[in-house]
Structure formats: structure tokens, C-alpha cells
Amino acid sequence: MKAGSPLRLWIIAAALTFLAAACGTGPQPSSAEEVVRIAVAAPATPLPLATPTPEPTLTDTPTPTATPTPHPLTIASMRQREYPGSQVTIVDTLPPGSNYSRYLASYESEGLTIYALLTVPNGERPATGWPVIVFNHGFIPPDVYRTTERYVAYVDWLARSGYIVFRTDYRGHGDSDGDARGAYGSPDYTVDVLNAVAAMKQFPDADPNRIGMWGHSLGGYITLRSMVIDDDIKVGVIWAGVVGPYPDLFVRPTATLTPEGFTPEPTTTATPRFGRRWRTELIELYGSPEENPDFWNSISSNSYLSDVSGPIQLHHGTADASVPLAASETLYQQMLEAGRPVELYTYDGDDHNLSQYFGLAMQRTIEFFDQYLKGS
């Protein structure tokens, strides 16, 4: 059969039917599989990345730096303190002088009771009160100190000349409260003296506007120091004073005064308990004067002479074996440079107590006080 036999046609038809059935009944992908396949097969278009929110930058809050507390010895620190003094209490009446009354008195200083020898002129009180001299004694070992001993002739001369004399027993001396820690490494004695000035301003017989100060040796150091702190001190007289700048102090020890005016064997410049320990401690804390001159200047009265409260008269023996004459000579030159009134008397061959020229030195002292406290 040229056109194809029926059998052949049947076979072809059956084969086509089988193929069609096989293609139509195979498993179809689910829509999920389709999505997965597309996602894997198709090139991905990157989505824009979200911009991260920056973390806040923490700024350290600076810790406030406390202003360093000045050392208590600095003049700036001492000017910031209060010196209220107190009423003067008469503790006991002592035998009188030739033309003045003598008393054992007391006043308050930083809560301590400080004793003093007080003299008051006899006679009619001036309308404004008697002029006052606060008397600062030199070094005397505190354990042997007595209020009515030593400096008897000095006090007598001033008292006979018409002045109230107030000779304080620094803390730890005699019956005064407190510890005697020395003058050079502690402000204590100067504080006591400045409170004595305040006490005298409240004393009924005293003229609060006519207060001067006298000092010997260590007391000269206190006098100069007080006069660059307190404007109420109108005039100062210093004998053989420890008045050099701090780095120059203690080249030699300070002598102990005797009533007779003789110069005894030199003693240390402070009590045995404290000695010169203060100097070592200050150097450990602040360095030497060469390493830290600013600190040493800050505790030295000599750095503040333009502020000194009044004229100063200096007396010094050329043979002083306790405090070098150079101390007074240096202060004299510095006062001139600062434009402040100053006098310097030197006594050839005389000692720490001016025992040879005592009368002349006292006469000059009284004349100086009379000029600036009495106007005569």
C-alpha cells in the first residue's frame, strides 16, 4: 500500500497519544517553587542600604580643678584671714612702774587664751586714748619663758615715755594656750600678734588709730610680717631683726636675750621639738628657693614692701654674732627701692642686744615713735 497500511497508521497514532499523555501528566512546579527558582536564576538588583544613624559622641565633662589652697605662710593667705582679737581681760595687778601701772592681761587668738604684760601710763587719758606699742620679744625657750622676765628695761623705757605697752606671750609661752611651733615655719605667732593689735583697738584706754610695733630678733621678723598684712600698724622699730628674705634666713642661730643686756650663748631659732624641720618640709613640698623662687617669695615679707603699713626704723650691731648685719642692710635697701620711709642705725662693735649702745638706741626708738604716733 503506497499511501500506508492501516496497521502502520495505527502505530503512529498510538505513539502520538502516549507522548501527549506523558507530557501532560508530569508534576507542575508550585508557585512557591517558581518564585524561588526565579529569585535564584534572575540577576539580583541590589536594594539601597539604609544609612546607619551615627552613635552620639560622648564628650568627657572636665572635672573642675580646685584652686590650690595657698600655704598658710604665704602673705596672700595671711591677708585673707580674720584677726578679730577680743576684749582684754585684766588677770592680775602687778607692782607699778615709776609713772605707769602694770598688769598681767589676756586676750583670745584662734580660740586660745594668750597672756601678756600690759602697761598703762598714769595721768589723764588723752581724748582719743593713749598711743600703743605692741611689743614682740625675740626667741626665748618656751619652757623657761616668764611674762614678767626678760626685756624689763626695754618695756620700762617705752612705758615711761607715755605709751601703752602690750608685750604678748606667744602661744605655748608662759601660761598661754597652744603649742609653741616657732615663727618661721608656722603663722601662729604672727596670728597671735595681729590679734593683739585687734585687742588693743578694743581696749578702752588705747587709741585705735595710734598703734605701733617694736620687735627684736625673731620679734623683728614678726613685726615686718605684721606690717605687710595689717594696715592698722602705723610705725615699726626693729632691733637686730630676722628680716632678710626667706632663702637668707638662719645663716646663724638667734641669741637669747638676758635682762642685763649680755649676749648669752646662741640658741636654736625655734623650740627643740620643731627645730628647723619646717625648712626641710617646705623644700620637700615646694622645692628649693632655686627650684621654686615664686613660692619662697610668696612667703617672704620682703616681696611685699610696697604695701608696708608705715615707716620702719632699723637698729643693728656690727658685731652681732646671732643675726647678720646684712639682714638689716638688705631690708634698708629694699625699702628705699620700694619708696618707703626707713632709717638704719648701725652700732660699731655692738652685739645682738645692743648692750653697749642701749641708751642711744632706746632714745632714737622713742623719738621715732613720738614722730609717727604722737606727731611730735
Secondary structure, 3 states (H helix, E strand, C coil): CCCCCHHHHHHHHHHHHHHHHHHHCCCCCCHHHHHHHHHHHCCCCCCCCCCCCCCCCCCCCCCCCCCCCCCCCCHHHHHHCCCCCCCCEEEEEECCCCCEEEEEEEEEECCEEEEEEEEEECCCCCCCCEEEEEEECCCCCCCCCCCCCCCHHHHHHHHHCCCEEEEECCCCCCCCCCCCCCCCCCCHHHHHHHHHHHHHHCCCCEEEEEEEEEEECHHHHHHHHHHCCCCCEEEEEEECCCCCCHHHCCCCCECCCCCCCCCCCCECCCCCCCCCHHHHHHHHHHCCCCCCHHHHHHCCHHHHHHHCCCCEEEEEECCCCCCCHHHHHHHHHHHHHCCCCEEEEEECCCCCCCCCCHHHHHHHHHHHHHHHHHCC
